[in-house]
Amino acid sequence: MGAKVLRALQIALTLGLGAALVATGVAAPAYASDPTPTAEGRTVEAAKTAVLRRIDLRLAALRRMDQRIERCRHLTDPHQATLQGFVDGATSGLTALRAKVAAETTIPALRADAQTMVHDYRVFILRGPQVHGACTADNETAAVARLREVAEKLAAGVAKAEQDGKDTTAAEADLAAMDTQLDAAGAALAGQADKLLAIQPGPDGEAIKGQVRAVRAQLRTALQALRRAVAEALQVRRFLQGLGS
């Protein structure tokens, strides 16, 4: 019983908390940067070079997002399809925009292209967080499910200990606390990935950031609850291990 529970806990930590710690977006994702926008007074060629560089940075970020989608172990099929559509669409659109920029001959045209590059795609403040956030949400959801399996195994061990005449009061309280934390994690996660994926690019960058922050806050809440659930599970496991000593 003890070895099986330990293995289950290790799996839960690996699939849920390890991945979630990396992907929650508590720290800014690697995509969240952009060079200084095209300055006034530049020559057409200098402005063109600056815009092309900014497009290339976005295309490189999209390639990393593509890899992230592929590596995310617990990403659901619908979320994967949605994210892949976002990345493929932005890659195609920005590639076409790059060709347009390369052919421009005026500063106003380049300025309009730069605005399109930002407003129509929102690679850094939206697409990157959507990839990270959906992956995190699905990893954490998988962790909740796995930890519920752990809780069932632990509960069976505690029930047997009670039948054997052991005082299981503390262990039962720990199990109840674990269930409470898993319920809290599930509630925090409910609908968050879909809410995140429903956000659309547009000119209001601050509004987009605010919506993304709200989802990230819920994912952090879920992660904290998962950590507490694991701590309670370890308490019960220690109790069960102590029965054999």
N, C-alpha and C positions, 0 to 999 in steps of 0.2 A: 504493500500500500504506500509506504513512504517514498520509495524510489519512483513509483508511477506519478505520484503527486508532484515530486520535485521536477520530474521531466516535463509535466504539464505546465508547471509554473515557468520553467525555462523557456518553453515554446511560446507561452503567452507573452513573456517579456520580450522575446526576440521578434515575434511578428507584430506586436502591438506597440510596446513602449519604446523599444530601440528605434524602430522606424519612425515612430511618431515624434520622438525627441528631435530627430533630424529635420522633420518636415513640417513642424507646426508653424513655422514662420515667426516664432518669437524673435529670432534675429532676422534682419532683412535678408530676403533671398538674394542669390547671386545675380539675379536679373535686374535688381532695382537700382539701376544707375543709367545715366545718359550724359553724354558730353555737353558742353556749353552750346546752346542753340546758335544758329547762324547769326553773326554780328552784323550790324549795319556798317556800310562803308567798305565791305570787302569787294574784291573783283568778282566777276561771274565765276571764274575758274576756282578761286579760293572758296567761294560760297558753295559751289558744286562739290568740291572735295569734302567740305565739312558735312554736307547733307549725305553724301555717299557713305562717309564714315559712320554716321549715325544709323543709316540703314543697315550697313554691314554688321554693326554691333547687335542690332535686333535680329538679324538673320542667324548670327552665331548663338544668341540666346535661345532662339527657337529650336535650333539643333540640339541644344542641351535639354530643352523641355521634351523634345521627342525621345531622347534617351531616358529621361526621368519617367515618362509614361511607360516606356517599355520595361523598366526595372521595377515599377511599383507592383509588388507582389499581390496585394489584396484589392487593387483597383477593380471596381465592378465593370462588367462589359458595357453597360450604358454610359458610365462616366468615362471610360476609356474612349469610346466612340466619339463622345462629345468633345473631349479634350483633343483628340487627334484631328477632329474637324477644325477646331480653333487653330491648331498649330499649322496644319496643312493650308488652311485658307489664308492665314497671315503670311506664311512663307511664299505662297503664290502671289498674293497681292503686293507684298514688298519687293519681290523679285521684279515684277512688272513695273512698279514705281521706280525701282533703281534704274531700269532702262530709260524711263521717261526723264528722270533727273539727268542722266548722262547726256541727253540730247537737248537740254534746256539752254537758252541763250540770254535769259534776263534774270535779274535778281527777284523781281516780283513773282515770276513763275517758280523759282526755286523756293521762295518763301511759302508759296501755296503748297508746294510739294511737301515741304517740311511739316506744315500743319496737317496735311493728310496723313503723313507718316505717323504722327503722334495720335491724332484724334480718331482715326479710323481703325487703329490696331491696338494701341495701349499695351504694347508688349511687356513693358517693365512693371507698370503698376497694376495690371489686371491679368494678362495671360499667364505670367509667371506665378503669381499667387494662386490663380485658379488651378494650375497643375499641382503645385505643392499642397494646396489646401484640400483638394479632392483626394489626393493620395493619402494625406494625413487622416482625413475623415474616414476613409475606407479602412485604413490600417487600424485606427482606433476602434472602429465598429467590429472588426475581426477580433481585436483584443478583448472587447467586452464579451463576445460570444465564447471565446476560448476560456476566459476567466470564469464564466458561468459553468462551464464543464468542470473546471478545477473546483469550484465551490461545491458542485454535486459530489465529487469524489471525497472532498474533505468532510462534507456533511455525513457521508456514509461511514467514514472512519470515526467521526465523533459519536454517531448513533451506536456503533458497535462498542465503543468505549463506555458509553452510558449503560448498555446492556450488561457489560462486564462489571458494573458497579463503580465505575470511576466518576469523579466529580467533573462534569463537563460544562459547568456554568460559564466559566470564562471563555471557553472555546465556542460555545453557542453564541455568546455575545459578540465574539469576533466574527463569526459567520454572518450574524445579522448585520453587523457594520459593513462587512464586505458586500452583502447584497444591496445595502443602502447606497454604497459608493458606485456599484455597477449600475443601479437604477439612475443615479445622478449623471453618470457618464453617458448612458443611453439617451437620457432626456436632453443633455447638452448637445449631443450629436444629431438629434432628430432633424432631418431636413436641411442641415447646414451645407452639405455638399451641393445639393440641388440649388439652394439659395445662391451659393457662390457662383455656380455655373450659369445662373440666369442673368448675372450682371453683364451689361453690354458696353462696348467701347463708346466713347463720345467725347465732346469737348469739355465736360465738367469733371476735371481730374480729381478735385477735392471730394466730390460726391462719390466717385468710384472708390477712392481710398477709404472713405468712411464706411461704405458697405463692406469692403474687404476686411477692415479692422473689426467690424462687428462679428463676422464669421470667425476670424482668428481668435477672438476672445472666447467664443464658445468652444473652439477646439482646445484652447489652453485649459478651460474649465474641465473638459472631459479628460484631458491628460492628467490633471491633478487628481481627479477622482479615481482614475485607473491606478495611479501610484499608490493612493491610500488603500485601494482594494487589494493590491498586491501585498502591501504591508500587513493587512489583516490576514490574508491567506498564509503568509509566512508565520504569523503568530499561531495559527491553528496547526500548521505543519509542525512547528516546534513542540506544541502540546502532544501531538500524536507520536512524534519521535521520542519524547520523554517517557512515554508509556512503556517503551521497551528497555529503559535503562534501569 
